[in-house]
Amino acid sequence: MADNPRLKITDVRLVNLRVAEEIGGIEAAWNPGVMMNITVGGGSYVEVHTDQGLVGIGPAINPQFLAAANEYLVGKDPFDVEQHTHALRYYVPELAYQGVAGIDMALWDLIGKACDQPLYKVFGGGKDRVIPYASMIRLSTPEERAEMATALVQQGWRAIKLRLHHETLEEDIRVVETVRDAIGDKMTILVDGNQAQSSGEWQPGIQWDIQRALDTALALEDLDVYWLEEPILRHHYREIADLNSNVNIRIAGGENNTLMSDFVTMVENNVYDVLQPESMVLGGITNLRKIGTLAELYGKKIVPHHGGGGIGVIAHMHLVASWPHAPFMELLHDPPIGDYRHKFAIMSNAPQIESDGYMSVPQGPGLGVEINPDLIEG
């Protein structure tokens, strides 16, 4: 740590990354007909510089927001992160996965670096390893998903999330049955209906009504599934709460909710058993820390959404490690194209899944990861 503990921000900038490899396209279950392009490298990340040479990193923001971010932050102390989070959401228009969340994470990275402690220790400590679950991306056949689950078990993975977005209930349940038959009790199975993608009343693909959601939940109970995620439309809180009160399986959701007040409504009305906030739509991890406390007060589990697959995952990992009521960490992993290591490749010291299914939290100061210098554009 520098001699003068009072840091001042001098610059907020974007750093571009070159594409090292084109991996291919993958069709996500929640967006049928549209291919996600997967690369190694590419895109950018944000840096927040200080007068003492410390630099914090975070996921990229939209370039149009850089001027406003600099105008507000330059000359200020990164430790005033609570104030900055509120002010930035006022001065900078919020944009999912391109807004101020990256700056918020970079500020926390600076705080950890100034304290010479990994962030989970700054947050109060806890466990130094977490359990990631392999979050599938595609819809596929029961046989292929069973083969995938078997391979993941052999690699040490402890949990898998299956996407249920087929036309019929029977097809959905057949996928889970086949996977359960293949792996037995060697892996926790989670299920995602992806029915809360839209903020309105329409979204692509099959849309479940409350009866389809109920029938799915009851069938999954018999298959010892840990949770059913996003069973109906996002803001239908009363219907979700009614569903939750009539089934034994845990109901999970919240990844697309953009307001802190949404999560207050969820816990006060027993909408979800597992809260799944996403820092990349909530302005960063400052707000996720508060949702974690809210969940604990109401006896809820909390498992954040995937954080975008890169630096955001690392930020979520530190939060999960600091929360006693966070049983898992989401990690998008649907190999070979959707392998998590493709997005992690921008980091030169990224954590990896270990043989016992855990992932160790980076122990360096702040986020504890560094950008691969070979990918930085000159």
Secondary structure, DSSP 8 states (H G I E B T S, - for coil): --SS----EEEEEEEEB-EEEEEEEEE-TTSTT-EEEEEEE-SEEEEEEETTS-EEEEE---GGGHHHHHHHHTTS-TT-HHHHHHHHHHHS---TTTSTHHHHHHHHHHHHHHHTSBHHHHTT---SEE-EEEE--S---HHHHHHHHHHHHHHT--EEEEE---SSHHHHHHHHHHHHHHHTTSSEEEEE------SSS--SS----HHHHHHHHHHHHTTT-SEEE--S-TT-HHHHHHHHHT-SSEEEE-TT---HHHHHHHHHTT--SEE---HHHHTSHHHHHHHHHHHHHTT-EE----TTSSHHHHHHHHHHHH-TT---EEEE-BTTTB-HHHHHTTBTT-----TTS-EE---SSBT---B-GGGB--
